[in-house]
Amino acid sequence: MPALSIASKVSKRWHDGGATLSQRSRNLMKLMASLSMATYPDANTPKIASNAVALAKNIDAALHAVAINVDIPDVSNALSNYLLDLPYKIQEVEATSRKRGKELLETINQGAANGGVILTTQELTAQPALMGDVAAEYSRYFDVCLVGWAPANQTARMLAEAILFGSGRPTLLLPDSTDVGTLGHVVVAWDGSRVAARAIADARAFLERASMVTVVTVTDEKPFPGQGTGERLALGLRTRGLVAEAVSIQAGDSSIGTALQEHALKIGGNLLVMGGYGHSRVRDRAWRCHRRHSRGSAPASPPVALGRGEMRGGTDPILRFHGAAHGVTGSCYEIETPHSRILIDCGLFQGSKSERELNYGAFPFPPDAIDAVILTHAHIDHSGLLPKLVKQGFSGPIHTTRASIDLCSVMLPDSAHIQEMEVEHLNRRNTQRGRPPVEPIYSQQDAAACMTLFRALEYGEWTTIADGLRARFWNAGHLLGSASVELEIDRHDAPLRIMFSGDIGPGHKLLQTDPEGPAGVDYLICESTYGDRDRPDVSPEQRRSQLGDIVRGAAEAGGPLIIPSFAVERTQELLVDLYLLMKAGEVPSAPVFVDSPLATRASAIFERHANEIEQGNALRQALNAKELRFTETMEQSKAINRLSGFFVVIAASGMCDAGRIRHHLKTNLWRRNATVMMAGYQAQGSLGRILLDGAQRVRIQGEEVEVKARISLFDLYSGHADASELVAWLKARTPVKQQVFLTHGEEAGLGGLRGRLAGLIPQDKIIIPRLDDAFQLTPGRSLPVEVNEPRRLRPEKIARLDWHNDLSKLLLNVNEAVSAAADERSRAAVIRRMRRALEYKDA
């Protein structure tokens, strides 16, 4: 009872006149406010500095301002330096960051001097991925944290979220475009929860100086335990000497945060006090509502005071499938925990135009809400959207192996270059057709910025990726630097272990060792590319012998051998076998053109890593053979096709969807003496698959080309394990305690692997997710999570021929029918019939 009496007296005298205990305490302990200012990649505006000074003066607080400058680790190598000059770009970025920081600190110094506010300043440095952690740790030593807020400033959002949920202190978001002014009218969002109560306590410095407090309750958000909860709080505030009232509103179709801010603006509120929640989906909505009222011609949003952040929601992670679900491209999986969100891969979609259009659409998550990315390997269908991710706000680390960093340093700029070139050609055609221009998915500048975020990990070493989440790499045997990823996620009892296979390589691969991995994980996500087929058990000598048969056949035909090939590793494997065949005299010696700038640069990386791979000496010899010629310019590429007789051209892309291979196919498909050898998997809807399926005419770059060349598939270089090898790899991972998710496969591969796992994995423990599916990974089994937004692509449209393919085929059939007509009268009849069909509305 005595303790209660003392507490009551202190509360009652909060706003009494005279030298009360509370006022004497304030004189002894002046409020300390911190201000964290961003300088890279997006800097706060000078308005943040002036608003911070004004707010500190409002609450009679001393202010400590810190500019957080960027420190970018140098992940460059000789090749990336040549291509991108990364060291210079890093120095340029760091100098810009420091300059911005000094300018912000000078502005706040002037403002504090003019306003009579006690100010100290400091400059800190941090890596881009750690800026939020540095800001949160620094902010823990102050009573209230100030941070700038701008609708388009992704860095400010990252700092705000890190401080709110990492500092343990109340946080106030300051607008960057309007003056704060006085905080006479404070609006309090109240739902009777513990978090809202903490926010009230955290906002005491603002409440005790307010001339008016309005308590707002949103009545259609959730049921309340009793009536009049808002009025009870208002009564308590009035008892403490404040002018307070309570009102109730309904959100209707708006989000709770939006409804609260709209009402605060309507009644002239100068400050909105809210509780801070930590579940990322809730945070997304909170940020969106603040962004909505901070842009365009809408009234400026008042500052928002958020109580100390608290994580809410279940502790079980959520797994989302953003790509490679019922298809083999666009690999991207998301793991969301109560503390963080990370991606496993962020790849480009390939195949039909419907799938490729996903590359241009919005990500199914806010890029700036992702804390880190783990990259299994450098292939574009796994890495190709990383520059877009960075372009749209991601600034965390990208963890992968050193070899993958080297390969990405050439593959991602090359991907950007191809997009820029193809968009340039498309826009020329669009101008002629009266269509609007389009933009590439990302630029070479975006690719260069992306490379600064890469961080190297070693195989077999545990690394902390985010709070409570660790990762370890295992050799996947698929590509130079490829990895399977083992995750450990902390729980209250034992960590949850999740394994992502990445792409698993076959046994006895030319340049790679056999894949590895741990056993006994809780959940396993496994690729299924070749889940329905077994390749013949072929030795390296037999593989070269079969390749020799194709090479000799092309030589006897007297025309070129055109090989669409993936630029990275497949090209280098082909070069080794072609070199050995020509050296042994088993095939005629002839020029071998590598007509892919990416393959040229990738070959240099392979040569540098030759000591780390099998057959490294043979690779060095092949890359220095007298028959080998690397082309760089487009003029050199076009000149190849002016040659006659037998020669070999290896060009990207491997599925014939982009790159210089399309030029070579357009020039040679109509030649009977030409041979086209597909050297790897061809996704449904790709030009390579269409050719393999026996098309007699195809459309390339808007023109019709007749197919007379010999088309064959030589799939003995595949980088993927076949069905038996996948089953053997999965068996070595058992027991899988909970469930297996089969991904990265088309329908036949997924169904085939599921059938082969009978007797090894119970069928009810095998899940085949679809695009945008989500699952909560509980200790017992996974639970489907409702998808609240429309799927980006209907399941039946994935890995299928789409309307673009149908239209191309129809145009080819129309031309064939018209050409086959006997005379002009017959051709006119064909055209009339087609016109009637188009005009028939009910057809």
DAWOBEL-V883891 format. One record per helix or strand of 2 or more residues. SS is the DSSP state (@ for helix, = for strand). FROM is the first residue (numbers start at 0). TO is the last residue. If there is no record, write none. Layout:
SS:FROM:TO
SS:FROM:TO
//
This chain:
@:1:11
@:20:27
=:30:37
@:45:57
=:60:69
@:77:83
@:85:114
=:118:125
@:127:138
=:143:148
@:153:165
=:169:174
=:184:188
@:193:201
@:203:206
=:211:217
@:228:238
=:243:248
@:255:265
=:270:273
@:279:291
=:302:305
=:317:320
=:332:335
=:340:343
@:352:358
@:366:368
=:371:373
@:379:382
@:385:390
=:396:399
@:401:432
@:443:450
=:453:455
=:462:465
=:468:474
=:482:488
=:495:499
=:522:526
@:539:556
=:560:563
@:569:582
=:591:593
@:596:607
@:609:611
@:615:622
=:627:629
@:633:639
=:647:650
@:660:667
=:674:677
@:686:691
=:696:699
=:702:705
=:709:712
@:722:732
=:738:742
@:746:755
@:762:764
=:765:766
=:773:776
=:781:783
@:794:796
@:802:819
@:823:838
//
